[in-house]
Amino acid sequence: MSQRGNRYDNAVAESFFNLLKRERVRRRTYNTHEDQRRDVFGHIEMFYNPKRKHVGNEMLSPVEFERQQKIKAEGV
């Protein structure tokens, strides 16, 4: 565990939530908290994980990157 206040501790989570807010939440108006919860869940599970390409993953989606890592690990 690193020291308190280390700016790199939450960098990945902060980047994700910043993108989520910018790409999804701020572009919509929700009637209820449940509507918002369902929409965000759907965005993450239907777009962000399987389709959205990430620079940190060699321009692959998280699902595709994990699939390739699994293939590499099995081939070792």
N, CA, C and O atoms as CSV, one atom per row, in Angstrom:
chain,resi,resn,atom,element,x,y,z
A,1,MET,N,N,0.844,-1.177,0.000
A,1,MET,CA,C,0.000,0.000,0.000
A,1,MET,C,C,0.885,1.234,0.000
A,1,MET,O,O,1.867,1.307,0.739
A,2,SER,N,N,0.539,2.180,-0.816
A,2,SER,CA,C,1.353,3.388,-0.893
A,2,SER,C,C,0.924,4.406,0.157
A,2,SER,O,O,-0.049,4.211,0.885
A,3,GLN,N,N,1.665,5.470,0.209
A,3,GLN,CA,C,1.375,6.514,1.197
A,3,GLN,C,C,0.064,7.219,0.868
A,3,GLN,O,O,-0.386,7.234,-0.278
A,4,ARG,N,N,-0.518,7.784,1.871
A,4,ARG,CA,C,-1.752,8.534,1.697
A,4,ARG,C,C,-1.493,9.743,0.793
A,4,ARG,O,O,-0.476,10.425,0.922
A,5,GLY,N,N,-2.411,9.989,-0.102
A,5,GLY,CA,C,-2.305,11.151,-0.976
A,5,GLY,C,C,-1.504,10.908,-2.241
A,5,GLY,O,O,-1.264,11.840,-3.009
A,6,ASN,N,N,-1.087,9.672,-2.472
A,6,ASN,CA,C,-0.354,9.362,-3.693
A,6,ASN,C,C,-1.306,9.539,-4.873
A,6,ASN,O,O,-2.354,8.896,-4.930
A,7,ARG,N,N,-0.950,10.395,-5.796
A,7,ARG,CA,C,-1.869,10.729,-6.880
A,7,ARG,C,C,-2.098,9.586,-7.862
A,7,ARG,O,O,-3.054,9.626,-8.637
A,8,TYR,N,N,-1.248,8.576,-7.846
A,8,TYR,CA,C,-1.410,7.462,-8.770
A,8,TYR,C,C,-2.328,6.365,-8.234
A,8,TYR,O,O,-2.722,5.477,-8.990
A,9,ASP,N,N,-2.671,6.407,-6.969
A,9,ASP,CA,C,-3.523,5.374,-6.373
A,9,ASP,C,C,-4.859,5.246,-7.086
A,9,ASP,O,O,-5.289,4.135,-7.399
A,10,ASN,N,N,-5.506,6.340,-7.343
A,10,ASN,CA,C,-6.863,6.316,-7.885
A,10,ASN,C,C,-6.935,6.777,-9.332
A,10,ASN,O,O,-8.023,7.064,-9.832
A,11,ALA,N,N,-5.803,6.852,-10.008
A,11,ALA,CA,C,-5.783,7.400,-11.359
A,11,ALA,C,C,-6.680,6.616,-12.315
A,11,ALA,O,O,-7.403,7.218,-13.109
A,12,VAL,N,N,-6.645,5.309,-12.255
A,12,VAL,CA,C,-7.447,4.491,-13.174
A,12,VAL,C,C,-8.934,4.674,-12.899
A,12,VAL,O,O,-9.717,4.872,-13.827
A,13,ALA,N,N,-9.322,4.611,-11.643
A,13,ALA,CA,C,-10.736,4.773,-11.287
A,13,ALA,C,C,-11.221,6.183,-11.627
A,13,ALA,O,O,-12.323,6.348,-12.150
A,14,GLU,N,N,-10.412,7.191,-11.337
A,14,GLU,CA,C,-10.812,8.560,-11.641
A,14,GLU,C,C,-10.958,8.766,-13.140
A,14,GLU,O,O,-11.874,9.459,-13.583
A,15,SER,N,N,-10.072,8.179,-13.921
A,15,SER,CA,C,-10.161,8.282,-15.372
A,15,SER,C,C,-11.439,7.622,-15.876
A,15,SER,O,O,-12.140,8.180,-16.720
A,16,PHE,N,N,-11.739,6.438,-15.361
A,16,PHE,CA,C,-12.955,5.726,-15.773
A,16,PHE,C,C,-14.202,6.539,-15.462
A,16,PHE,O,O,-15.057,6.721,-16.328
A,17,PHE,N,N,-14.312,7.031,-14.228
A,17,PHE,CA,C,-15.515,7.765,-13.849
A,17,PHE,C,C,-15.629,9.095,-14.591
A,17,PHE,O,O,-16.739,9.541,-14.880
A,18,ASN,N,N,-14.509,9.733,-14.902
A,18,ASN,CA,C,-14.537,10.954,-15.695
A,18,ASN,C,C,-15.096,10.659,-17.087
A,18,ASN,O,O,-15.948,11.394,-17.584
A,19,LEU,N,N,-14.613,9.578,-17.717
A,19,LEU,CA,C,-15.131,9.193,-19.033
A,19,LEU,C,C,-16.601,8.816,-18.967
A,19,LEU,O,O,-17.380,9.206,-19.837
A,20,LEU,N,N,-16.986,8.070,-17.955
A,20,LEU,CA,C,-18.385,7.665,-17.806
A,20,LEU,C,C,-19.294,8.888,-17.710
A,20,LEU,O,O,-20.327,8.951,-18.377
A,21,LYS,N,N,-18.917,9.839,-16.896
A,21,LYS,CA,C,-19.725,11.052,-16.756
A,21,LYS,C,C,-19.770,11.830,-18.055
A,21,LYS,O,O,-20.835,12.294,-18.462
A,22,ARG,N,N,-18.630,11.980,-18.711
A,22,ARG,CA,C,-18.564,12.769,-19.936
A,22,ARG,C,C,-19.312,12.094,-21.085
A,22,ARG,O,O,-20.026,12.763,-21.831
A,23,GLU,N,N,-19.156,10.774,-21.235
A,23,GLU,CA,C,-19.751,10.075,-22.364
A,23,GLU,C,C,-21.213,9.694,-22.158
A,23,GLU,O,O,-21.941,9.518,-23.135
A,24,ARG,N,N,-21.653,9.564,-20.927
A,24,ARG,CA,C,-22.989,9.017,-20.704
A,24,ARG,C,C,-23.868,9.862,-19.795
A,24,ARG,O,O,-24.909,10.354,-20.229
A,25,VAL,N,N,-23.476,10.033,-18.572
A,25,VAL,CA,C,-24.366,10.589,-17.548
A,25,VAL,C,C,-24.749,12.032,-17.841
A,25,VAL,O,O,-25.916,12.399,-17.702
A,26,ARG,N,N,-23.795,12.849,-18.243
A,26,ARG,CA,C,-24.107,14.274,-18.468
A,26,ARG,C,C,-24.902,14.522,-19.742
A,26,ARG,O,O,-25.392,15.631,-19.955
A,27,ARG,N,N,-25.037,13.521,-20.580
A,27,ARG,CA,C,-25.785,13.673,-21.825
A,27,ARG,C,C,-27.238,13.230,-21.696
A,27,ARG,O,O,-27.996,13.299,-22.664
A,28,ARG,N,N,-27.628,12.779,-20.517
A,28,ARG,CA,C,-28.966,12.234,-20.320
A,28,ARG,C,C,-29.651,12.899,-19.121
A,28,ARG,O,O,-29.001,13.440,-18.227
A,29,THR,N,N,-30.975,12.839,-19.136
A,29,THR,CA,C,-31.776,13.253,-17.996
A,29,THR,C,C,-32.525,12.021,-17.511
A,29,THR,O,O,-33.198,11.344,-18.290
A,30,TYR,N,N,-32.403,11.736,-16.228
A,30,TYR,CA,C,-33.009,10.543,-15.646
A,30,TYR,C,C,-34.167,10.942,-14.745
A,30,TYR,O,O,-34.087,11.929,-14.013
A,31,ASN,N,N,-35.241,10.169,-14.803
A,31,ASN,CA,C,-36.398,10.431,-13.944
A,31,ASN,C,C,-36.204,9.882,-12.540
A,31,ASN,O,O,-36.642,10.488,-11.562
A,32,THR,N,N,-35.540,8.723,-12.441
A,32,THR,CA,C,-35.328,8.110,-11.124
A,32,THR,C,C,-33.891,7.614,-11.014
A,32,THR,O,O,-33.181,7.470,-12.010
A,33,HIS,N,N,-33.493,7.360,-9.789
A,33,HIS,CA,C,-32.168,6.809,-9.542
A,33,HIS,C,C,-32.045,5.425,-10.185
A,33,HIS,O,O,-30.986,5.071,-10.703
A,34,GLU,N,N,-33.116,4.655,-10.152
A,34,GLU,CA,C,-33.106,3.318,-10.755
A,34,GLU,C,C,-32.894,3.389,-12.267
A,34,GLU,O,O,-32.184,2.553,-12.827
A,35,ASP,N,N,-33.500,4.374,-12.935
A,35,ASP,CA,C,-33.285,4.563,-14.370
A,35,ASP,C,C,-31.813,4.855,-14.653
A,35,ASP,O,O,-31.231,4.324,-15.599
A,36,GLN,N,N,-31.233,5.697,-13.828
A,36,GLN,CA,C,-29.824,6.031,-14.001
A,36,GLN,C,C,-28.940,4.804,-13.762
A,36,GLN,O,O,-28.002,4.557,-14.520
A,37,ARG,N,N,-29.235,4.048,-12.724
A,37,ARG,CA,C,-28.456,2.856,-12.406
A,37,ARG,C,C,-28.492,1.860,-13.566
A,37,ARG,O,O,-27.458,1.320,-13.959
A,38,ARG,N,N,-29.680,1.620,-14.109
A,38,ARG,CA,C,-29.817,0.693,-15.226
A,38,ARG,C,C,-29.065,1.173,-16.464
A,38,ARG,O,O,-28.422,0.383,-17.156
A,39,ASP,N,N,-29.151,2.467,-16.735
A,39,ASP,CA,C,-28.486,3.020,-17.910
A,39,ASP,C,C,-26.964,2.916,-17.783
A,39,ASP,O,O,-26.289,2.523,-18.734
A,40,VAL,N,N,-26.428,3.265,-16.624
A,40,VAL,CA,C,-24.981,3.195,-16.418
A,40,VAL,C,C,-24.507,1.745,-16.486
A,40,VAL,O,O,-23.483,1.462,-17.107
A,41,PHE,N,N,-25.229,0.835,-15.864
A,41,PHE,CA,C,-24.872,-0.582,-15.918
A,41,PHE,C,C,-24.867,-1.070,-17.366
A,41,PHE,O,O,-23.932,-1.746,-17.797
A,42,GLY,N,N,-25.909,-0.726,-18.107
A,42,GLY,CA,C,-25.976,-1.127,-19.513
A,42,GLY,C,C,-24.837,-0.552,-20.325
A,42,GLY,O,O,-24.277,-1.238,-21.181
A,43,HIS,N,N,-24.489,0.683,-20.074
A,43,HIS,CA,C,-23.381,1.325,-20.798
A,43,HIS,C,C,-22.073,0.588,-20.537
A,43,HIS,O,O,-21.304,0.327,-21.463
A,44,ILE,N,N,-21.826,0.258,-19.282
A,44,ILE,CA,C,-20.576,-0.425,-18.928
A,44,ILE,C,C,-20.543,-1.829,-19.517
A,44,ILE,O,O,-19.545,-2.226,-20.117
A,45,GLU,N,N,-21.624,-2.581,-19.349
A,45,GLU,CA,C,-21.639,-3.983,-19.777
A,45,GLU,C,C,-21.857,-4.171,-21.275
A,45,GLU,O,O,-21.394,-5.163,-21.837
A,46,MET,N,N,-22.545,-3.247,-21.932
A,46,MET,CA,C,-22.859,-3.423,-23.346
A,46,MET,C,C,-21.935,-2.641,-24.275
A,46,MET,O,O,-21.806,-3.001,-25.446
A,47,PHE,N,N,-21.289,-1.583,-23.787
A,47,PHE,CA,C,-20.427,-0.782,-24.652
A,47,PHE,C,C,-19.001,-0.687,-24.129
A,47,PHE,O,O,-18.056,-1.037,-24.836
A,48,TYR,N,N,-18.840,-0.221,-22.907
A,48,TYR,CA,C,-17.510,0.090,-22.398
A,48,TYR,C,C,-16.613,-1.145,-22.349
A,48,TYR,O,O,-15.491,-1.093,-22.853
A,49,ASN,N,N,-17.058,-2.228,-21.774
A,49,ASN,CA,C,-16.229,-3.435,-21.657
A,49,ASN,C,C,-16.054,-4.179,-22.982
A,49,ASN,O,O,-14.918,-4.477,-23.349
A,50,PRO,N,N,-17.131,-4.495,-23.718
A,50,PRO,CA,C,-16.927,-5.322,-24.907
A,50,PRO,C,C,-16.508,-4.574,-26.166
A,50,PRO,O,O,-15.926,-5.186,-27.061
A,51,LYS,N,N,-16.781,-3.270,-26.272
A,51,LYS,CA,C,-16.570,-2.596,-27.558
A,51,LYS,C,C,-15.588,-1.427,-27.531
A,51,LYS,O,O,-14.813,-1.267,-28.474
A,52,ARG,N,N,-15.594,-0.614,-26.492
A,52,ARG,CA,C,-14.804,0.612,-26.489
A,52,ARG,C,C,-13.319,0.287,-26.426
A,52,ARG,O,O,-12.868,-0.437,-25.539
A,53,LYS,N,N,-12.559,0.832,-27.381
A,53,LYS,CA,C,-11.122,0.578,-27.433
A,53,LYS,C,C,-10.395,1.497,-26.466
A,53,LYS,O,O,-10.785,2.650,-26.278
A,54,HIS,N,N,-9.326,0.975,-25.848
A,54,HIS,CA,C,-8.579,1.714,-24.847
A,54,HIS,C,C,-7.117,1.815,-25.255
A,54,HIS,O,O,-6.520,0.830,-25.689
A,55,VAL,N,N,-6.550,2.988,-25.118
A,55,VAL,CA,C,-5.149,3.203,-25.452
A,55,VAL,C,C,-4.253,2.321,-24.585
A,55,VAL,O,O,-3.272,1.768,-25.080
A,56,GLY,N,N,-4.571,2.184,-23.319
A,56,GLY,CA,C,-3.758,1.398,-22.397
A,56,GLY,C,C,-3.818,-0.098,-22.643
A,56,GLY,O,O,-3.025,-0.849,-22.076
A,57,ASN,N,N,-4.742,-0.541,-23.478
A,57,ASN,CA,C,-4.891,-1.964,-23.794
A,57,ASN,C,C,-4.518,-2.247,-25.240
A,57,ASN,O,O,-5.111,-3.118,-25.876
A,58,GLU,N,N,-3.549,-1.526,-25.758
A,58,GLU,CA,C,-3.100,-1.716,-27.143
A,58,GLU,C,C,-4.249,-1.523,-28.131
A,58,GLU,O,O,-4.338,-2.234,-29.132
A,59,MET,N,N,-5.124,-0.565,-27.848
A,59,MET,CA,C,-6.292,-0.228,-28.671
A,59,MET,C,C,-7.259,-1.402,-28.837
A,59,MET,O,O,-7.857,-1.588,-29.897
A,60,LEU,N,N,-7.399,-2.189,-27.768
A,60,LEU,CA,C,-8.361,-3.282,-27.727
A,60,LEU,C,C,-9.405,-2.975,-26.665
A,60,LEU,O,O,-9.161,-2.188,-25.750
A,61,SER,N,N,-10.564,-3.601,-26.792
A,61,SER,CA,C,-11.552,-3.476,-25.726
A,61,SER,C,C,-11.071,-4.302,-24.541
A,61,SER,O,O,-10.264,-5.213,-24.724
A,62,PRO,N,N,-11.547,-4.010,-23.326
A,62,PRO,CA,C,-11.136,-4.815,-22.177
A,62,PRO,C,C,-11.435,-6.307,-22.354
A,62,PRO,O,O,-10.633,-7.147,-21.947
A,63,VAL,N,N,-12.567,-6.639,-22.949
A,63,VAL,CA,C,-12.922,-8.045,-23.148
A,63,VAL,C,C,-11.930,-8.712,-24.101
A,63,VAL,O,O,-11.447,-9.811,-23.828
A,64,GLU,N,N,-11.628,-8.051,-25.213
A,64,GLU,CA,C,-10.684,-8.609,-26.182
A,64,GLU,C,C,-9.278,-8.701,-25.595
A,64,GLU,O,O,-8.579,-9.687,-25.827
A,65,PHE,N,N,-8.859,-7.701,-24.848
A,65,PHE,CA,C,-7.538,-7.720,-24.214
A,65,PHE,C,C,-7.419,-8.902,-23.251
A,65,PHE,O,O,-6.411,-9.608,-23.260
A,66,GLU,N,N,-8.436,-9.121,-22.429
A,66,GLU,CA,C,-8.411,-10.249,-21.496
A,66,GLU,C,C,-8.407,-11.581,-22.239
A,66,GLU,O,O,-7.740,-12.523,-21.813
A,67,ARG,N,N,-9.140,-11.668,-23.336
A,67,ARG,CA,C,-9.159,-12.894,-24.129
A,67,ARG,C,C,-7.766,-13.200,-24.674
A,67,ARG,O,O,-7.318,-14.346,-24.626
A,68,GLN,N,N,-7.082,-12.176,-25.191
A,68,GLN,CA,C,-5.741,-12.379,-25.726
A,68,GLN,C,C,-4.750,-12.747,-24.620
A,68,GLN,O,O,-3.863,-13.575,-24.828
A,69,GLN,N,N,-4.904,-12.130,-23.441
A,69,GLN,CA,C,-4.018,-12.469,-22.322
A,69,GLN,C,C,-4.204,-13.911,-21.896
A,69,GLN,O,O,-3.240,-14.594,-21.549
A,70,LYS,N,N,-5.440,-14.371,-21.924
A,70,LYS,CA,C,-5.729,-15.760,-21.547
A,70,LYS,C,C,-5.097,-16.720,-22.561
A,70,LYS,O,O,-4.534,-17.747,-22.183
A,71,ILE,N,N,-5.195,-16.383,-23.841
A,71,ILE,CA,C,-4.591,-17.219,-24.878
A,71,ILE,C,C,-3.067,-17.275,-24.703
A,71,ILE,O,O,-2.463,-18.340,-24.828
A,72,LYS,N,N,-2.451,-16.121,-24.412
A,72,LYS,CA,C,-1.000,-16.080,-24.199
A,72,LYS,C,C,-0.608,-16.923,-22.985
A,72,LYS,O,O,0.391,-17.641,-23.026
A,73,ALA,N,N,-1.385,-16.840,-21.912
A,73,ALA,CA,C,-1.078,-17.587,-20.691
A,73,ALA,C,C,-1.207,-19.097,-20.912
A,73,ALA,O,O,-0.417,-19.876,-20.379
A,74,GLU,N,N,-2.193,-19.497,-21.691
A,74,GLU,CA,C,-2.372,-20.925,-21.971
A,74,GLU,C,C,-1.297,-21.459,-22.879
A,74,GLU,O,O,-0.973,-22.645,-22.826
A,75,GLY,N,N,-0.734,-20.601,-23.716
A,75,GLY,CA,C,0.306,-21.033,-24.649
A,75,GLY,C,C,1.673,-21.153,-24.007
A,75,GLY,O,O,2.593,-21.696,-24.618
A,76,VAL,N,N,1.825,-20.657,-22.788
A,76,VAL,CA,C,3.138,-20.686,-22.118
A,76,VAL,C,C,3.458,-22.052,-21.603
A,76,VAL,O,O,4.520,-22.257,-21.014
